[in-house]
Every structure is written in structure tokens, then in C-alpha cells.
Amino acid sequence: MATTIQVSEGLVTKLKQRKLYDKESYEEVIGDLLEDTMELSEETKRAVAQARAEIKAGKFHTHEQVRKRLGL
């Protein structure tokens, strides 16, 4: 069900500034803002912890190494 909300001109200006592209709807902008405040899922927290451990153990490739390997 769609609904209408009333916001001040100042808030509209702030929402416009947060648009990633011109045709992005205010619903998408507000959804992105809400997503930014949500807590990470347990799966994501585990993946971040694993990635940090791999980096600490030296299990990564630099951009330069990847470029060299790909011949770029």
C-alpha cells in the first residue's frame, strides 16, 4: 500500500543531495538510509571476521600483483 508523507523543503533538499542518480526515487533514497542504520547479519559479521583474519595472515593480493598477473 502506497502512502504520502509531508516533509519540509529543507529535508527535500537533503534527500536530493543523497540521490545517487537523477531518477532515483525518494523511496530508494530513504530505503538506502534505513539500510545504513541496520545491524549486520550474523553471516556478514562472520564473513568480515574471516576476511580480516585472511588479511592479517597475508592471504591477499595487491592491485599491482593482480595487474601484473593479468598483464595490465
C-alpha positions in Angstrom: 0.0 0.0 0.0 1.5 3.3 -1.0 1.1 6.4 1.2 2.1 10.1 1.1 4.2 11.8 3.7 4.8 15.5 4.2 8.4 16.8 4.6 9.9 20.2 4.9 11.7 21.9 2.0 15.0 21.5 3.9 14.5 17.7 4.1 13.7 17.5 0.4 16.9 19.4 -0.3 18.9 16.9 1.9 17.2 13.9 0.2 18.0 15.3 -3.3 21.7 15.6 -2.2 21.7 11.9 -1.3 20.4 10.7 -4.6 23.0 8.5 -6.4 21.4 9.3 -9.8 18.9 11.8 -11.1 15.9 9.4 -11.5 16.4 7.7 -8.1 13.1 7.9 -6.2 12.9 9.3 -2.7 11.7 5.8 -1.6 15.0 4.4 -2.8 16.9 7.2 -1.0 15.0 6.6 2.2 15.5 2.8 1.9 19.2 3.2 1.5 19.4 5.5 4.6 17.5 2.9 6.6 19.7 0.1 5.4 22.7 2.1 6.5 21.4 2.1 10.1 20.6 -1.6 10.2 22.8 -4.0 12.0 24.9 -6.5 10.0 23.6 -10.0 9.8 25.5 -12.8 11.7 26.5 -14.2 8.3 28.0 -10.9 7.2 29.8 -10.5 10.6 31.4 -13.9 10.1 32.4 -13.0 6.6 34.0 -9.8 7.7 35.8 -11.6 10.6 37.1 -14.2 8.1 38.3 -11.6 5.7 40.1 -9.7 8.4 41.8 -12.9 9.5 42.9 -13.7 6.0 44.4 -10.2 5.5 46.2 -10.4 8.9 47.6 -13.8 7.7 48.8 -12.2 4.5 46.3 -14.1 2.3 45.6 -11.3 -0.2 46.9 -9.9 -3.5 47.6 -6.2 -4.1 46.2 -4.3 -7.1 49.7 -4.2 -8.5 50.1 -8.0 -8.2 46.7 -8.6 -9.9 47.6 -6.1 -12.7 50.9 -7.8 -13.3 49.3 -11.3 -13.3 46.7 -10.1 -15.8 49.2 -8.3 -17.9 47.6 -4.9 -17.4 
